[in-house]
Amino acid sequence: MTSWELQRNWEIVRYLVYYLVEDLVSPDQISGKDTVDFSSGLGDLSEYIYSHNPKSLIATSPDDVPSPAILAGKPGFRFIPNLHARMISQALAPNSVDLFVARMVFQFPTEEGDHIDVDGMLAQIFSILRPGGCLIICSHEFTQLDDHPEDWDLPLKRYLENLPAEHTGRHTSRIQGLIELIEAIGLPPREGVHGQTGFGLKALMAVDSFVQAGFKIESAAEIEDFTFPVGISQDIATRKDYYRELGRRVFAIKQARIHSPTFADKYTRPAVLKNILQELDQLHPFVTVPIFKIQAVKE
């Protein structure tokens, strides 16, 4: 586990905020492929990928941490620590990878000291993929903090100062929840198309970056909601058992719904996501933002 994950109790929080397993990468995309799980975190996605018979699997971490214990020493598995976004093409050979998966990490690269951006990451990934190789990423969709144009360009810290005077009720609660999410997860602030203060990647800008890097996009869609439990930043230290059990229930609800036939259809998926959120709201207050996925190939 990385220092980032340790600081944020990620072994608990991860199961509260997203599912992103089969709906991110399906078993048929994995079998027989030389695969990379970039910035693999807790190793749960790597474990899932390995269970579906890749030809090989490389998992990476930006920190100097040990290999996931459950996969250590397994045939065909390799773990690369200390691999930052700027080093992808240094660590992996050109035309050596069939499938590159990056789950919920593309929104973070500007946090590194060299401030590499999405375009820089895509150029490196393109170089290491074989022709026909596939890249799958997902990220928070860009979410602005406020719908009021007069406040769009406020720095993050000013929003809470301005809230009592300008907003009331559920709108205030949502902004407070979003700010808690941003601060707890450590997401870098980003500008919207009109200069709004927010966070997450702009999906259309990401699509353009893929095209400019030479990829052929196969699909681009919102697939889940990032569900952040309001108040967890204040009380997780004393309520770990509560949040661990809540995470188990949240994950089970998402898993059941995401495996339903209606989820696979992009036209009926919104109703499924709505039902998920209604079920979760019976358990605990959540603030939610969309997660989008892009799947592309190197021709």
ZADO-1210 file (C-alpha; in nm, 4 decimals, padded with zeros to 6 digits):
<atoms>
<atom x="00.0000" y="00.0000" z="00.0000" code="MET" pos="1"/>
<atom x="00.1341" y="00.3460" z="-00.0905" code="THR" pos="2"/>
<atom x="00.1753" y="00.6340" z="00.1540" code="SER" pos="3"/>
<atom x="-00.1215" y="00.8021" z="-00.0172" code="TRP" pos="4"/>
<atom x="-00.3388" y="00.4981" z="00.0530" code="GLU" pos="5"/>
<atom x="-00.2187" y="00.4586" z="00.4109" code="LEU" pos="6"/>
<atom x="-00.2974" y="00.8221" z="00.4907" code="GLN" pos="7"/>
<atom x="-00.6501" y="00.7825" z="00.3540" code="ARG" pos="8"/>
<atom x="-00.7412" y="00.4421" z="00.5008" code="ASN" pos="9"/>
<atom x="-00.7800" y="00.3238" z="00.1425" code="TRP" pos="10"/>
<atom x="-00.8196" y="-00.0415" z="00.2397" code="GLU" pos="11"/>
<atom x="-01.1597" y="00.0722" z="00.3747" code="ILE" pos="12"/>
<atom x="-01.2446" y="00.3716" z="00.1548" code="VAL" pos="13"/>
<atom x="-01.1760" y="00.1999" z="-00.1793" code="ARG" pos="14"/>
<atom x="-01.4823" y="-00.0263" z="-00.1371" code="TYR" pos="15"/>
<atom x="-01.7034" y="00.2715" z="-00.0561" code="LEU" pos="16"/>
<atom x="-01.6239" y="00.4876" z="-00.3572" code="VAL" pos="17"/>
<atom x="-01.6316" y="00.2638" z="-00.6678" code="TYR" pos="18"/>
<atom x="-01.6703" y="-00.0892" z="-00.8037" code="TYR" pos="19"/>
<atom x="-01.4750" y="-00.0761" z="-01.1336" code="LEU" pos="20"/>
<atom x="-01.3914" y="-00.4391" z="-01.1874" code="VAL" pos="21"/>
<atom x="-01.5703" y="-00.6249" z="-01.4710" code="GLU" pos="22"/>
<atom x="-01.7323" y="-00.3039" z="-01.5905" code="ASP" pos="23"/>
<atom x="-01.3835" y="-00.1586" z="-01.6358" code="LEU" pos="24"/>
<atom x="-01.2112" y="-00.4539" z="-01.8041" code="VAL" pos="25"/>
<atom x="-01.3860" y="-00.7762" z="-01.9010" code="SER" pos="26"/>
<atom x="-01.2349" y="-01.1264" z="-01.8755" code="PRO" pos="27"/>
<atom x="-01.2254" y="-01.1721" z="-02.2539" code="ASP" pos="28"/>
<atom x="-01.0060" y="-00.8618" z="-02.2846" code="GLN" pos="29"/>
<atom x="-00.7504" y="-01.0134" z="-02.0464" code="ILE" pos="30"/>
<atom x="-00.7050" y="-01.3767" z="-02.1469" code="SER" pos="31"/>
<atom x="-00.3737" y="-01.4431" z="-02.3222" code="GLY" pos="32"/>
<atom x="-00.2654" y="-01.0763" z="-02.3140" code="LYS" pos="33"/>
<atom x="00.0530" y="-00.9115" z="-02.1890" code="ASP" pos="34"/>
<atom x="-00.1129" y="-00.6748" z="-01.9436" code="THR" pos="35"/>
<atom x="-00.0144" y="-00.3744" z="-01.7300" code="VAL" pos="36"/>
<atom x="-00.2099" y="-00.2576" z="-01.4249" code="ASP" pos="37"/>
<atom x="-00.0654" y="00.0916" z="-01.3853" code="PHE" pos="38"/>
<atom x="-00.0483" y="00.2389" z="-01.0338" code="SER" pos="39"/>
<atom x="-00.2171" y="-00.0714" z="-00.9005" code="SER" pos="40"/>
<atom x="-00.2959" y="00.0505" z="-00.5488" code="GLY" pos="41"/>
<atom x="-00.4228" y="-00.2181" z="-00.3150" code="LEU" pos="42"/>
<atom x="-00.3730" y="-00.4838" z="-00.5815" code="GLY" pos="43"/>
<atom x="-00.7390" y="-00.5887" z="-00.5973" code="ASP" pos="44"/>
<atom x="-00.7643" y="-00.5127" z="-00.9699" code="LEU" pos="45"/>
<atom x="-00.4351" y="-00.6946" z="-01.0335" code="SER" pos="46"/>
<atom x="-00.5723" y="-00.9972" z="-00.8497" code="GLU" pos="47"/>
<atom x="-00.8851" y="-00.9902" z="-01.0669" code="TYR" pos="48"/>
<atom x="-00.6819" y="-00.9530" z="-01.3870" code="ILE" pos="49"/>
<atom x="-00.4472" y="-01.2378" z="-01.2921" code="TYR" pos="50"/>
<atom x="-00.7452" y="-01.4666" z="-01.2243" code="SER" pos="51"/>
<atom x="-00.8469" y="-01.4369" z="-01.5911" code="HIS" pos="52"/>
<atom x="-00.5292" y="-01.5834" z="-01.7378" code="ASN" pos="53"/>
<atom x="-00.3273" y="-01.3040" z="-01.8935" code="PRO" pos="54"/>
<atom x="-00.0134" y="-01.4147" z="-02.0725" code="LYS" pos="55"/>
<atom x="00.1720" y="-01.1908" z="-01.8277" code="SER" pos="56"/>
<atom x="00.0829" y="-00.9190" z="-01.5772" code="LEU" pos="57"/>
<atom x="00.2920" y="-00.6226" z="-01.4666" code="ILE" pos="58"/>
<atom x="00.1575" y="-00.4202" z="-01.1742" code="ALA" pos="59"/>
<atom x="00.3200" y="-00.0887" z="-01.0824" code="THR" pos="60"/>
<atom x="00.3288" y="00.1547" z="-00.7921" code="SER" pos="61"/>
<atom x="00.4620" y="00.5115" z="-00.7645" code="PRO" pos="62"/>
<atom x="00.6009" y="00.4288" z="-00.4175" code="ASP" pos="63"/>
<atom x="00.8728" y="00.1979" z="-00.2893" code="ASP" pos="64"/>
<atom x="00.6337" y="-00.0694" z="-00.1632" code="VAL" pos="65"/>
<atom x="00.6370" y="-00.4499" z="-00.1733" code="PRO" pos="66"/>
<atom x="00.4495" y="-00.6577" z="-00.4270" code="SER" pos="67"/>
<atom x="00.0887" y="-00.7496" z="-00.3409" code="PRO" pos="68"/>
<atom x="00.1310" y="-01.0530" z="-00.1168" code="ALA" pos="69"/>
<atom x="-00.1378" y="-01.2584" z="-00.2893" code="ILE" pos="70"/>
<atom x="00.0449" y="-01.2317" z="-00.6254" code="LEU" pos="71"/>
<atom x="00.4081" y="-01.2345" z="-00.5150" code="ALA" pos="72"/>
<atom x="00.5994" y="-01.5154" z="-00.6855" code="GLY" pos="73"/>
<atom x="00.3144" y="-01.6127" z="-00.9176" code="LYS" pos="74"/>
<atom x="00.4204" y="-01.7287" z="-01.2668" code="PRO" pos="75"/>
<atom x="00.4005" y="-01.4506" z="-01.5219" code="GLY" pos="76"/>
<atom x="00.3548" y="-01.1766" z="-01.2605" code="PHE" pos="77"/>
<atom x="00.6000" y="-00.8894" z="-01.2111" code="ARG" pos="78"/>
<atom x="00.5770" y="-00.5889" z="-00.9813" code="PHE" pos="79"/>
<atom x="00.7555" y="-00.2583" z="-01.0525" code="ILE" pos="80"/>
<atom x="00.7728" y="-00.0116" z="-00.7610" code="PRO" pos="81"/>
<atom x="00.8779" y="00.3554" z="-00.7869" code="ASN" pos="82"/>
<atom x="00.7256" y="00.3887" z="-01.1339" code="LEU" pos="83"/>
<atom x="00.5934" y="00.7412" z="-01.1829" code="HIS" pos="84"/>
<atom x="00.3877" y="00.8620" z="-01.4771" code="ALA" pos="85"/>
<atom x="00.6887" y="01.0207" z="-01.6451" code="ARG" pos="86"/>
<atom x="00.8777" y="00.6871" z="-01.6441" code="MET" pos="87"/>
<atom x="00.6366" y="00.4550" z="-01.8270" code="ILE" pos="88"/>
<atom x="00.8340" y="00.4359" z="-02.1505" code="SER" pos="89"/>
<atom x="01.1626" y="00.3982" z="-01.9600" code="GLN" pos="90"/>
<atom x="01.0431" y="00.0952" z="-01.7648" code="ALA" pos="91"/>
<atom x="00.8518" y="-00.0841" z="-02.0413" code="LEU" pos="92"/>
<atom x="00.9842" y="-00.1780" z="-02.3848" code="ALA" pos="93"/>
<atom x="00.8329" y="-00.0423" z="-02.7068" code="PRO" pos="94"/>
<atom x="00.5603" y="-00.2598" z="-02.8609" code="ASN" pos="95"/>
<atom x="00.5571" y="-00.4988" z="-02.5654" code="SER" pos="96"/>
<atom x="00.2084" y="-00.4613" z="-02.4142" code="VAL" pos="97"/>
<atom x="-00.1340" y="-00.5819" z="-02.5325" code="ASP" pos="98"/>
<atom x="-00.3497" y="-00.4275" z="-02.2591" code="LEU" pos="99"/>
<atom x="-00.2760" y="-00.1237" z="-02.0407" code="PHE" pos="100"/>
<atom x="-00.5235" y="-00.0450" z="-01.7622" code="VAL" pos="101"/>
<atom x="-00.5134" y="00.2724" z="-01.5507" code="ALA" pos="102"/>
<atom x="-00.7955" y="00.2831" z="-01.2953" code="ARG" pos="103"/>
<atom x="-00.8698" y="00.6228" z="-01.1397" code="MET" pos="104"/>
<atom x="-00.5156" y="00.7583" z="-01.1719" code="VAL" pos="105"/>
<atom x="-00.5193" y="00.9780" z="-01.4844" code="PHE" pos="106"/>
<atom x="-00.6522" y="01.2724" z="-01.2816" code="GLN" pos="107"/>
<atom x="-00.3420" y="01.2755" z="-01.0586" code="PHE" pos="108"/>
<atom x="-00.0283" y="01.3094" z="-01.2773" code="PRO" pos="109"/>
<atom x="00.0127" y="01.6872" z="-01.2352" code="THR" pos="110"/>
<atom x="00.0761" y="01.6192" z="-00.8668" code="GLU" pos="111"/>
<atom x="00.4190" y="01.4780" z="-00.9504" code="GLU" pos="112"/>
<atom x="00.7206" y="01.7038" z="-00.9327" code="GLY" pos="113"/>
<atom x="00.7670" y="01.7151" z="-01.3098" code="ASP" pos="114"/>
<atom x="00.3969" y="01.7948" z="-01.3690" code="HIS" pos="115"/>
<atom x="00.3542" y="01.5472" z="-01.6550" code="ILE" pos="116"/>
<atom x="00.0098" y="01.5806" z="-01.8104" code="ASP" pos="117"/>
<atom x="-00.2371" y="01.3420" z="-01.9720" code="VAL" pos="118"/>
<atom x="-00.0885" y="01.4030" z="-02.3177" code="ASP" pos="119"/>
<atom x="00.2566" y="01.3064" z="-02.1918" code="GLY" pos="120"/>
<atom x="00.1244" y="00.9858" z="-02.0401" code="MET" pos="121"/>
<atom x="-00.0655" y="00.8913" z="-02.3552" code="LEU" pos="122"/>
<atom x="00.2407" y="00.9404" z="-02.5758" code="ALA" pos="123"/>
<atom x="00.4376" y="00.6970" z="-02.3591" code="GLN" pos="124"/>
<atom x="00.1579" y="00.4405" z="-02.3414" code="ILE" pos="125"/>
<atom x="00.1133" y="00.4534" z="-02.7191" code="PHE" pos="126"/>
<atom x="00.4820" y="00.3707" z="-02.7640" code="SER" pos="127"/>
<atom x="00.4759" y="00.0600" z="-02.5430" code="ILE" pos="128"/>
<atom x="00.1543" y="-00.0869" z="-02.6851" code="LEU" pos="129"/>
<atom x="00.1737" y="-00.3327" z="-02.9715" code="ARG" pos="130"/>
<atom x="-00.0341" y="-00.2633" z="-03.2815" code="PRO" pos="131"/>
<atom x="-00.3841" y="-00.3701" z="-03.1849" code="GLY" pos="132"/>
<atom x="-00.3050" y="-00.3103" z="-02.8184" code="GLY" pos="133"/>
<atom x="-00.5752" y="-00.1641" z="-02.5954" code="CYS" pos="134"/>
<atom x="-00.5703" y="00.1168" z="-02.3380" code="LEU" pos="135"/>
<atom x="-00.8471" y="00.1457" z="-02.0781" code="ILE" pos="136"/>
<atom x="-00.8676" y="00.4396" z="-01.8388" code="ILE" pos="137"/>
<atom x="-01.1311" y="00.5821" z="-01.6080" code="CYS" pos="138"/>
<atom x="-01.1479" y="00.9060" z="-01.4128" code="SER" pos="139"/>
<atom x="-01.3751" y="01.1414" z="-01.2255" code="HIS" pos="140"/>
<atom x="-01.5631" y="01.3500" z="-01.4801" code="GLU" pos="141"/>
<atom x="-01.4976" y="01.7229" z="-01.4380" code="PHE" pos="142"/>
<atom x="-01.7277" y="01.8565" z="-01.1661" code="THR" pos="143"/>
<atom x="-01.7557" y="02.2272" z="-01.0936" code="GLN" pos="144"/>
<atom x="-01.8186" y="02.3305" z="-00.7364" code="LEU" pos="145"/>
<atom x="-02.0813" y="02.5953" z="-00.8023" code="ASP" pos="146"/>
<atom x="-02.3516" y="02.6698" z="-01.0583" code="ASP" pos="147"/>
<atom x="-02.3335" y="03.0434" z="-00.9894" code="HIS" pos="148"/>
<atom x="-02.1142" y="03.2207" z="-01.2505" code="PRO" pos="149"/>
<atom x="-02.0110" y="03.4950" z="-01.0073" code="GLU" pos="150"/>
<atom x="-01.8347" y="03.2314" z="-00.7966" code="ASP" pos="151"/>
<atom x="-01.6898" y="03.0116" z="-01.0710" code="TRP" pos="152"/>
<atom x="-01.3305" y="03.1269" z="-01.0347" code="ASP" pos="153"/>
<atom x="-01.3080" y="03.1315" z="-00.6548" code="LEU" pos="154"/>
<atom x="-01.0106" y="02.9450" z="-00.5071" code="PRO" pos="155"/>
<atom x="-01.1090" y="02.6234" z="-00.3328" code="LEU" pos="156"/>
<atom x="-01.0559" y="02.7609" z="00.0178" code="LYS" pos="157"/>
<atom x="-01.2922" y="03.0519" z="-00.0469" code="ARG" pos="158"/>
<atom x="-01.5960" y="02.8390" z="-00.1241" code="TYR" pos="159"/>
<atom x="-01.6658" y="02.7417" z="00.2348" code="LEU" pos="160"/>
<atom x="-01.6189" y="03.1038" z="00.3410" code="GLU" pos="161"/>
<atom x="-01.8791" y="03.2214" z="00.0891" code="ASN" pos="162"/>
<atom x="-02.1335" y="02.9445" z="00.1363" code="LEU" pos="163"/>
<atom x="-02.3268" y="03.0758" z="00.4395" code="PRO" pos="164"/>
<atom x="-02.3961" y="03.4097" z="00.2752" code="ALA" pos="165"/>
<atom x="-02.4844" y="03.2885" z="-00.0734" code="GLU" pos="166"/>
<atom x="-02.6385" y="02.9420" z="-00.0491" code="HIS" pos="167"/>
<atom x="-02.8721" y="02.7393" z="00.1669" code="THR" pos="168"/>
<atom x="-03.0019" y="02.3879" z="00.2047" code="GLY" pos="169"/>
<atom x="-02.9065" y="02.0976" z="-00.0183" code="ARG" pos="170"/>
<atom x="-02.6914" y="02.3094" z="-00.2503" code="HIS" pos="171"/>
<atom x="-02.4692" y="02.4127" z="00.0401" code="THR" pos="172"/>
<atom x="-02.4527" y="02.0538" z="00.1649" code="SER" pos="173"/>
<atom x="-02.3459" y="01.9274" z="-00.1776" code="ARG" pos="174"/>
<atom x="-02.0656" y="02.1833" z="-00.2095" code="ILE" pos="175"/>
<atom x="-01.9467" y="02.0992" z="00.1417" code="GLN" pos="176"/>
<atom x="-01.9494" y="01.7305" z="00.0495" code="GLY" pos="177"/>
<atom x="-01.7562" y="01.7929" z="-00.2722" code="LEU" pos="178"/>
<atom x="-01.4940" y="01.9963" z="-00.0868" code="ILE" pos="179"/>
<atom x="-01.4576" y="01.7166" z="00.1684" code="GLU" pos="180"/>
<atom x="-01.4124" y="01.4718" z="-00.1205" code="LEU" pos="181"/>
<atom x="-01.1483" y="01.6893" z="-00.2884" code="ILE" pos="182"/>
<atom x="-00.9511" y="01.7418" z="00.0312" code="GLU" pos="183"/>
<atom x="-00.9788" y="01.3810" z="00.1499" code="ALA" pos="184"/>
<atom x="-00.8778" y="01.2227" z="-00.1816" code="ILE" pos="185"/>
<atom x="-00.6194" y="01.4912" z="-00.2605" code="GLY" pos="186"/>
<atom x="-00.7517" y="01.5721" z="-00.6077" code="LEU" pos="187"/>
<atom x="-00.5775" y="01.8606" z="-00.7851" code="PRO" pos="188"/>
<atom x="-00.8128" y="02.1528" z="-00.8612" code="PRO" pos="189"/>
<atom x="-00.8864" y="02.1979" z="-01.2321" code="ARG" pos="190"/>
<atom x="-01.0515" y="02.4606" z="-01.4478" code="GLU" pos="191"/>
<atom x="-01.3716" y="02.4011" z="-01.6399" code="GLY" pos="192"/>
<atom x="-01.4372" y="02.5226" z="-01.9927" code="VAL" pos="193"/>
<atom x="-01.5401" y="02.8629" z="-01.8551" code="HIS" pos="194"/>
<atom x="-01.2665" y="02.8784" z="-01.5923" code="GLY" pos="195"/>
<atom x="-01.4809" y="02.7260" z="-01.3189" code="GLN" pos="196"/>
<atom x="-01.3061" y="02.5882" z="-01.0125" code="THR" pos="197"/>
<atom x="-01.3569" y="02.2128" z="-00.9941" code="GLY" pos="198"/>
<atom x="-01.1826" y="01.8768" z="-01.0114" code="PHE" pos="199"/>
<atom x="-01.1639" y="01.5722" z="-01.2383" code="GLY" pos="200"/>
<atom x="-01.0851" y="01.5445" z="-01.6083" code="LEU" pos="201"/>
<atom x="-01.2948" y="01.6982" z="-01.8840" code="LYS" pos="202"/>
<atom x="-01.4063" y="01.3938" z="-02.0830" code="ALA" pos="203"/>
<atom x="-01.4126" y="01.5658" z="-02.4226" code="LEU" pos="204"/>
<atom x="-01.0644" y="01.7066" z="-02.3649" code="MET" pos="205"/>
<atom x="-00.9454" y="01.3555" z="-02.2754" code="ALA" pos="206"/>
<atom x="-01.1055" y="01.2193" z="-02.5939" code="VAL" pos="207"/>
<atom x="-00.9202" y="01.4803" z="-02.7963" code="ASP" pos="208"/>
<atom x="-00.5932" y="01.3869" z="-02.6244" code="SER" pos="209"/>
<atom x="-00.6458" y="01.0216" z="-02.7180" code="PHE" pos="210"/>
<atom x="-00.7090" y="01.1133" z="-03.0809" code="VAL" pos="211"/>
<atom x="-00.4065" y="01.3437" z="-03.0972" code="GLN" pos="212"/>
<atom x="-00.1876" y="01.0677" z="-02.9504" code="ALA" pos="213"/>
<atom x="-00.2861" y="00.8372" z="-03.2382" code="GLY" pos="214"/>
<atom x="-00.5396" y="00.6139" z="-03.0648" code="PHE" pos="215"/>
<atom x="-00.8636" y="00.4908" z="-03.2171" code="LYS" pos="216"/>
<atom x="-01.1361" y="00.5279" z="-02.9558" code="ILE" pos="217"/>
<atom x="-01.3646" y="00.2254" z="-02.9271" code="GLU" pos="218"/>
<atom x="-01.5879" y="00.3563" z="-02.6501" code="SER" pos="219"/>
<atom x="-01.6272" y="00.6546" z="-02.4179" code="ALA" pos="220"/>
<atom x="-01.9019" y="00.6608" z="-02.1569" code="ALA" pos="221"/>
<atom x="-01.9933" y="00.7341" z="-01.7977" code="GLU" pos="222"/>
<atom x="-02.0011" y="00.3947" z="-01.6287" code="ILE" pos="223"/>
<atom x="-02.0359" y="00.4506" z="-01.2542" code="GLU" pos="224"/>
<atom x="-02.0683" y="00.7112" z="-00.9842" code="ASP" pos="225"/>
<atom x="-01.7874" y="00.7846" z="-00.7408" code="PHE" pos="226"/>
<atom x="-01.9744" y="00.7586" z="-00.4094" code="THR" pos="227"/>
<atom x="-01.7996" y="00.9394" z="-00.1248" code="PHE" pos="228"/>
<atom x="-01.9496" y="00.8983" z="00.2254" code="PRO" pos="229"/>
<atom x="-02.0060" y="01.2408" z="00.3772" code="VAL" pos="230"/>
<atom x="-01.8357" y="01.2909" z="00.7135" code="GLY" pos="231"/>
<atom x="-01.5847" y="01.0085" z="00.6806" code="ILE" pos="232"/>
<atom x="-01.2918" y="01.2509" z="00.7019" code="SER" pos="233"/>
<atom x="-01.3978" y="01.3537" z="01.0511" code="GLN" pos="234"/>
<atom x="-01.4825" y="01.0211" z="01.2106" code="ASP" pos="235"/>
<atom x="-01.3152" y="00.7290" z="01.0354" code="ILE" pos="236"/>
<atom x="-01.0483" y="00.7107" z="01.3048" code="ALA" pos="237"/>
<atom x="-01.3121" y="00.6142" z="01.5622" code="THR" pos="238"/>
<atom x="-01.5592" y="00.4333" z="01.3303" code="ARG" pos="239"/>
<atom x="-01.3439" y="00.2042" z="01.1185" code="LYS" pos="240"/>
<atom x="-01.5625" y="-00.0985" z="01.1842" code="ASP" pos="241"/>
<atom x="-01.8716" y="00.0985" z="01.0769" code="TYR" pos="242"/>
<atom x="-01.7120" y="00.2142" z="00.7507" code="TYR" pos="243"/>
<atom x="-01.5642" y="-00.1278" z="00.6807" code="ARG" pos="244"/>
<atom x="-01.9105" y="-00.2856" z="00.7069" code="GLU" pos="245"/>
<atom x="-02.0631" y="00.0016" z="00.5077" code="LEU" pos="246"/>
<atom x="-01.8030" y="-00.0574" z="00.2361" code="GLY" pos="247"/>
<atom x="-01.8915" y="-00.4263" z="00.2226" code="ARG" pos="248"/>
<atom x="-02.2601" y="-00.3426" z="00.1744" code="ARG" pos="249"/>
<atom x="-02.1961" y="-00.0659" z="-00.0799" code="VAL" pos="250"/>
<atom x="-01.9683" y="-00.2897" z="-00.2860" code="PHE" pos="251"/>
<atom x="-02.2239" y="-00.5728" z="-00.2811" code="ALA" pos="252"/>
<atom x="-02.5045" y="-00.3403" z="-00.3954" code="ILE" pos="253"/>
<atom x="-02.2948" y="-00.2087" z="-00.6840" code="LYS" pos="254"/>
<atom x="-02.1773" y="-00.5552" z="-00.7828" code="GLN" pos="255"/>
<atom x="-02.5328" y="-00.6904" z="-00.8020" code="ALA" pos="256"/>
<atom x="-02.6624" y="-00.3960" z="-01.0048" code="ARG" pos="257"/>
<atom x="-02.3614" y="-00.3724" z="-01.2368" code="ILE" pos="258"/>
<atom x="-02.3960" y="-00.7410" z="-01.3246" code="HIS" pos="259"/>
<atom x="-02.7561" y="-00.6888" z="-01.4343" code="SER" pos="260"/>
<atom x="-02.8370" y="-00.6948" z="-01.8105" code="PRO" pos="261"/>
<atom x="-02.9786" y="-00.3420" z="-01.7947" code="THR" pos="262"/>
<atom x="-02.6410" y="-00.2025" z="-01.6883" code="PHE" pos="263"/>
<atom x="-02.4711" y="-00.3107" z="-02.0117" code="ALA" pos="264"/>
<atom x="-02.7135" y="-00.1018" z="-02.2195" code="ASP" pos="265"/>
<atom x="-02.6044" y="00.2624" z="-02.2192" code="LYS" pos="266"/>
<atom x="-02.9667" y="00.3747" z="-02.2513" code="TYR" pos="267"/>
<atom x="-03.0904" y="00.1857" z="-01.9455" code="THR" pos="268"/>
<atom x="-02.7707" y="00.2285" z="-01.7399" code="ARG" pos="269"/>
<atom x="-02.8753" y="00.5690" z="-01.5956" code="PRO" pos="270"/>
<atom x="-03.1772" y="00.4065" z="-01.4309" code="ALA" pos="271"/>
<atom x="-02.9503" y="00.1400" z="-01.2806" code="VAL" pos="272"/>
<atom x="-02.7143" y="00.4043" z="-01.1427" code="LEU" pos="273"/>
<atom x="-03.0116" y="00.5948" z="-01.0005" code="LYS" pos="274"/>
<atom x="-03.1303" y="00.2805" z="-00.8231" code="ASN" pos="275"/>
<atom x="-02.7827" y="00.2238" z="-00.6806" code="ILE" pos="276"/>
<atom x="-02.7739" y="00.5753" z="-00.5359" code="LEU" pos="277"/>
<atom x="-03.1222" y="00.5360" z="-00.3885" code="GLN" pos="278"/>
<atom x="-03.0123" y="00.2165" z="-00.2135" code="GLU" pos="279"/>
<atom x="-02.6934" y="00.3769" z="-00.0843" code="LEU" pos="280"/>
<atom x="-02.8804" y="00.6779" z="00.0517" code="ASP" pos="281"/>
<atom x="-03.0702" y="00.4399" z="00.2800" code="GLN" pos="282"/>
<atom x="-02.7383" y="00.3451" z="00.4390" code="LEU" pos="283"/>
<atom x="-02.5466" y="00.6740" z="00.4716" code="HIS" pos="284"/>
<atom x="-02.5306" y="01.0222" z="00.3106" code="PRO" pos="285"/>
<atom x="-02.3075" y="01.0240" z="00.0016" code="PHE" pos="286"/>
<atom x="-02.1837" y="01.2918" z="-00.2361" code="VAL" pos="287"/>
<atom x="-02.1463" y="01.1592" z="-00.5896" code="THR" pos="288"/>
<atom x="-01.9711" y="01.2500" z="-00.9141" code="VAL" pos="289"/>
<atom x="-01.9677" y="01.0584" z="-01.2448" code="PRO" pos="290"/>
<atom x="-01.6830" y="00.8284" z="-01.3487" code="ILE" pos="291"/>
<atom x="-01.6139" y="00.8028" z="-01.7209" code="PHE" pos="292"/>
<atom x="-01.4251" y="00.5304" z="-01.9047" code="LYS" pos="293"/>
<atom x="-01.2371" y="00.5517" z="-02.2332" code="ILE" pos="294"/>
<atom x="-01.1281" y="00.2409" z="-02.4233" code="GLN" pos="295"/>
<atom x="-00.8978" y="00.2875" z="-02.7214" code="ALA" pos="296"/>
<atom x="-00.6656" y="00.0863" z="-02.9442" code="VAL" pos="297"/>
<atom x="-00.3363" y="00.1449" z="-03.1212" code="LYS" pos="298"/>
<atom x="-00.3966" y="00.0506" z="-03.4836" code="GLU" pos="299"/>
</atoms>
